[in-house]
Amino acid sequence: MARLHPDILATLPDTVERPAYDRDRVTVGIVHLGIGAFHRAHQCVFTDDVLARGATEWGICGVDLLGPEVRDKLAPQEWLYTAATQSGEGQRLRVIGALREILVGPDDPEALIARMGDPAIRIASVTVTEKGYCHDPATGELNMAHPGIKADLVSPARPTTVIGTLAAALDRRRKAGTAPFTVMSCDNLFQNGRIARAVVTAFAESVDPALGRWVAENVAFPCTMVDRITPATTPEDIARVNADLGAEDAWPVVCEPFKQWVIEDNFPEGRPDWGVAGAEIVADVEPFEFMKLRLLNGSHSALSYLGGLAGHVHISDVMTQPAFVAFMRRLMDEEITPTLDLPPGVDVAAYKESLIERFTNPAIKHRTAQIAMDGSQKLPQRILGPVRERLAGGGSIGHLALVVAAWIRYATGIDETGAAFEVSDPMAPRFREIAARAGRDPAALVKDFLSLEEVFGGDLPQTTVFVEAVTAWLGELYAKGAAATVNSHYEP
Ligand code: CS2
């Protein structure tokens, strides 16, 4: 089978959509930090649509801050790859041309900073997951004790974190008298632009107060809400895609058909006309962020911990269990929706139905273990924000407390058969210490987990109704397991 490459595009089956523009005319205007599956299934696809309408200056230079894997796989394909949307009706393939180069951060930090210093680059976008912001999840402030931040403050010219990289590149532009690029966060963080602004500015200030001031005064950090379910690509996905592609793509992405992008219109140096590709360009992203992070991501986390404990490998497997679906509905309807200030014109009932349908999509093999990762970074905005608001308004928190209990149960790193598994989370070493000390004692576990101030703040451990609700659920999870707990409380 021939390798996917510009030279063979014309030979692909007619059913495969491909770049409808002359890629050779496309120059790079965006540097994207974090060239994982999500970026390639989401922003690259929107940008590809803009390029197909004739824009030529918004090609993307992808940056891998971890290692060379994606670059090495896509270089022989001249950065072409396939986005495969999967549903019960099968898969639809589309070859995406928006990527024009890939740089590997650790290979040559100076080359990356120089590339980002190029005046042609007008946007630096970011998908590095929650933990990539090196912030304290409870406050949104830069965590000065973060090992990567400490190292980058010692050698700011050889940054390893995304924050250090953005600051070094902005400093390069400031010193050259070049206008800054706009920093566009595309991560699942509430007010992602504000968090990006807070951490980059704080870091820049520590490097040089003049840089900190320049960043604060000149750099735009629009907020965005991004949505498309994109599981990590597996070898089976690659085989399935290549069989229909009739060519060998070493690193396709698989995703659901749905995609949504809401962008705050704050790009002083210009931006692609993503609106023509279906993005919603708005003045205020906040209501969209709340709705998506709390309903979609909140439910995702809830099902990943409870479903994962119950032994389900994929979210679509959890959704075959009527009691788990009933739990998701009640969590959304009774305790999350009341906290939302909905975007104008949105039909929230239809939105929630669409989430149930999307999670049920049997062709999307989204592992509960993938979503369960980094709970310490995800819980504060997905679950604990709603808990606080419900408590302040005197509302019930029973379903939310079950999610917190399931997270604690999961974070102990011992599954329901008694086997140890690896918890992937930047705070995992602290979870292990707590689990070793508290054993299976629900009250001790809750007390110690809630004392993780970066996650729970100072208030929640002092809130008796919350502590008691979480402890009661955790006791039940230990006594009868997640499946029986959900089955006995949630009538389908
Ligand atoms: C998921 C998200 O991994 C997770 O935590 O909740 O990646 C989710 O699939 C996306 O936000 C969907 O847009």
Boltz pocket constraint, residues with backbone or C-beta under 6 A from the ligand:
constraints:
  - pocket:
      binder: B
      contacts: [[A, 188], [A, 226], [A, 227], [A, 228], [A, 229], [A, 230], [A, 296], [A, 297], [A, 300], [A, 301], [A, 370], [A, 371], [A, 372], [A, 373], [A, 378]]
      max_distance: 6.0
